[in-house]
């Protein structure tokens, strides 16, 4: 049962089980905030079993991102990546990890799913591999709406599990339907391997449920309309929770219900419904405007959740109660057209173990809800504003479907000149601006006839992720204060510097203390994951009060030799950073201590000979 007083966060759901470490992951979302995404890899790669203060360590977070991003693939709807005004300096690290997809039948790529694999730290563990599945109703953004999620943990078996086939096939479908650069071969192998484990997983079901089915919509050769239950007269009572609804879809669902039908949605969506939706008085509910879920009210730190984003169908058929949770709204695109790509998990159990739909509403969701009352006060201006916003959305799609190329040319001395182009692109009625996503939007320049010279940038600011801003050139849009639309796209990158990620790391490691701290993270992996204490936190460094560093008694040479003998590839990251920072200084002090350089010359020479 859903208990509104109980909650979990995505970071908690992603953390490995005790004794396990993150090994592979796939995530899907409709809209994507890079800021929300880039902090997560540290949680699943480095911060398990650590105290919250670890999140305040920027180098730990960046190193977590660097490690986990190689084992994580994220898929989102093309044109739905956020472009924050302040930019995102870590944009280059998202390349290769984030991929954009378009629904094949003209709808939206809308699934919200995480598939994760964890492996035991002890090679002799009885259960060497655990697979986790998160079926969500929220996007990977900073959204603070009410949501619902399903978490399933499972262990891969020797034989395939027939009920998992649709889900495994969906994971295999993803890399084959990317718009733009597909995942690299290493990631494709990771996706295929994780899909195999998902297909063989035996899931531990929530208490009371005895059956599980997955519905993957919109990936077939033809669109197929879908409703959570058949219109065969066997469905008794229904509760639908959906923030977005349409009259045709609700009519279909209502006709398939032989008993009570209840709907929880948003007031503005219900106001826009035509009479053909077939809803009767007392069947529709909305969230109370002052609904708050918090564990910190008394301390004055309430987390205010506003709006509805949860999507769920609870219905009774005979002696079984079914609960469908996932990405699908009950709109015409899903219920009548089948044009969206969606993933829904359906759990079921007997009526003596699982509460009936009316109980879900009355006993658990009721404190959050109030009966819907139609509002007829919307004026002409509000309708006109909505129409102009729809016009902007159409322009977003035009830009997203265009074939953009970002060309890079080395400048004399240092730096790179960037030019963005799409021959033949024309957009009437709007001003389009673009900028590299790694820098603030204030550096945006106007796109004219499908071309814009973006200016000069450092190598770590060069990224295939480009921000766009679209502003309507319309007197009514200005009068109605219709905000510009900002979003980001992955574009084709031509002639980019090959060392962009290393240049970014060198930029972040701009001081001696920061370098030593990062060196400790690279060399002392057990300390990062909770197995050691030789890396000192801020304020306790034995290298001085200026930041992070290695403890005075850290066995640097011995650790380097150990890693060189067992995993020499781990030292290559240090070698690249050393070459970047050699000769640089911070506050008049060399970033690389002389004692370290003397030692590294020995190790670096060995690495070069090994590579040769």
TAQUI-V117185 format. One record per backbone hydrogen bond with DSSP energy under -1.0 kcal/mol. CO is the residue of the C=O (numbers start at 1). NH is the residue of the N-H. If there is no record, write none. Layout:
co->(CO | CO)
nh->(NH | NH)
This chain:
co->(3 | 9 | 10 | 11 | 17 | 19 | 21 | 24 | 25 | 26 | 27 | 28 | 30 | 31 | 32 | 33 | 34 | 37 | 40 | 41 | 42 | 42 | 47 | 51 | 52 | 53 | 54 | 57 | 58 | 59 | 60 | 61 | 62 | 63 | 64 | 65 | 68 | 71 | 73 | 74 | 75 | 76 | 77 | 80 | 81 | 84 | 85 | 88 | 90 | 91 | 94 | 94 | 97 | 99 | 100 | 101 | 103 | 108 | 112 | 113 | 114 | 115 | 116 | 117 | 117 | 118 | 119 | 122 | 128 | 130 | 131 | 132 | 133 | 134 | 135 | 139 | 140 | 144 | 146 | 146 | 150 | 152 | 153 | 154 | 155 | 161 | 162 | 164 | 165 | 166 | 167 | 168 | 169 | 170 | 174 | 184 | 185 | 186 | 187 | 188 | 189 | 190 | 191 | 192 | 193 | 194 | 195 | 196 | 198 | 199 | 200 | 202 | 206 | 211 | 213 | 215 | 217 | 230 | 235 | 236 | 237 | 238 | 239 | 240 | 241 | 246 | 247 | 248 | 249 | 250 | 251 | 252 | 254 | 260 | 262 | 263 | 264 | 266 | 267 | 268 | 270 | 274 | 275 | 280 | 283 | 284 | 285 | 286 | 288 | 296 | 297 | 307 | 311 | 312 | 313 | 314 | 315 | 316 | 317 | 319 | 320 | 321 | 322 | 323 | 324 | 325 | 329 | 330 | 331 | 332 | 332 | 333 | 334 | 339 | 341 | 342 | 343 | 344 | 345 | 346 | 347 | 348 | 348 | 349 | 350 | 350 | 356 | 357 | 358 | 359 | 360 | 361 | 365 | 366 | 368 | 370 | 379 | 380 | 381 | 382 | 383 | 384 | 385 | 386 | 387 | 388 | 389 | 390 | 391 | 392 | 393 | 394 | 395 | 396 | 397 | 402 | 404 | 405 | 406 | 407 | 409 | 412 | 415 | 416 | 417 | 418 | 419 | 420 | 421 | 422 | 429 | 431 | 432 | 433 | 434 | 435 | 436 | 437 | 440 | 441 | 445 | 448 | 450 | 451 | 452 | 455 | 457 | 458 | 459 | 464 | 465 | 466 | 467 | 468 | 469 | 470 | 471 | 472 | 474 | 475 | 476 | 477 | 485 | 487 | 489 | 492 | 494 | 499 | 500 | 501 | 502 | 503 | 504 | 505 | 511 | 512 | 513 | 514 | 515 | 516 | 517 | 518 | 519 | 520 | 524 | 524 | 525 | 526 | 534 | 537 | 549 | 551 | 554 | 555 | 556 | 557 | 558 | 559 | 560 | 561 | 562 | 563 | 567 | 568 | 571 | 572 | 573 | 574 | 575 | 576 | 577 | 578 | 581 | 584 | 586 | 589 | 593 | 594 | 595 | 596 | 597 | 599 | 600 | 601 | 602 | 603 | 604 | 605 | 606 | 607 | 608)
nh->(6 | 13 | 14 | 15 | 20 | 121 | 119 | 117 | 73 | 115 | 75 | 113 | 77 | 140 | 82 | 37 | 38 | 40 | 44 | 45 | 46 | 47 | 50 | 54 | 55 | 56 | 57 | 61 | 62 | 63 | 64 | 65 | 66 | 67 | 68 | 69 | 71 | 25 | 27 | 99 | 29 | 101 | 80 | 32 | 488 | 87 | 441 | 91 | 93 | 94 | 97 | 98 | 74 | 76 | 179 | 78 | 106 | 341 | 136 | 28 | 134 | 26 | 132 | 23 | 24 | 130 | 21 | 125 | 120 | 118 | 154 | 116 | 152 | 114 | 150 | 141 | 33 | 306 | 309 | 310 | 135 | 133 | 204 | 131 | 202 | 164 | 165 | 168 | 169 | 170 | 171 | 172 | 173 | 174 | 177 | 188 | 189 | 190 | 191 | 192 | 193 | 194 | 195 | 196 | 197 | 198 | 199 | 200 | 201 | 161 | 157 | 155 | 209 | 348 | 346 | 344 | 342 | 232 | 258 | 259 | 316 | 262 | 314 | 264 | 312 | 250 | 251 | 252 | 253 | 254 | 255 | 256 | 257 | 238 | 240 | 285 | 242 | 270 | 271 | 272 | 273 | 277 | 278 | 283 | 263 | 372 | 265 | 370 | 291 | 301 | 300 | 146 | 326 | 241 | 324 | 239 | 322 | 236 | 320 | 351 | 317 | 349 | 315 | 347 | 313 | 345 | 331 | 246 | 335 | 336 | 337 | 339 | 226 | 107 | 110 | 217 | 327 | 215 | 325 | 213 | 323 | 210 | 211 | 321 | 353 | 354 | 360 | 361 | 362 | 363 | 365 | 366 | 368 | 369 | 288 | 286 | 383 | 384 | 385 | 386 | 387 | 388 | 389 | 390 | 391 | 392 | 393 | 394 | 395 | 396 | 397 | 398 | 399 | 400 | 401 | 404 | 492 | 421 | 494 | 419 | 417 | 414 | 411 | 457 | 409 | 454 | 407 | 452 | 405 | 425 | 473 | 471 | 447 | 469 | 445 | 467 | 439 | 88 | 443 | 444 | 434 | 451 | 422 | 448 | 420 | 418 | 416 | 461 | 462 | 491 | 437 | 489 | 435 | 487 | 433 | 485 | 431 | 474 | 478 | 479 | 480 | 482 | 470 | 468 | 466 | 406 | 408 | 503 | 504 | 505 | 506 | 507 | 508 | 509 | 515 | 516 | 517 | 518 | 519 | 520 | 521 | 522 | 523 | 524 | 527 | 528 | 529 | 531 | 551 | 540 | 536 | 554 | 556 | 559 | 560 | 561 | 562 | 563 | 564 | 565 | 566 | 567 | 570 | 571 | 575 | 576 | 577 | 578 | 579 | 580 | 581 | 582 | 584 | 591 | 589 | 586 | 597 | 598 | 599 | 600 | 601 | 603 | 604 | 605 | 606 | 607 | 608 | 609 | 610 | 611 | 612)
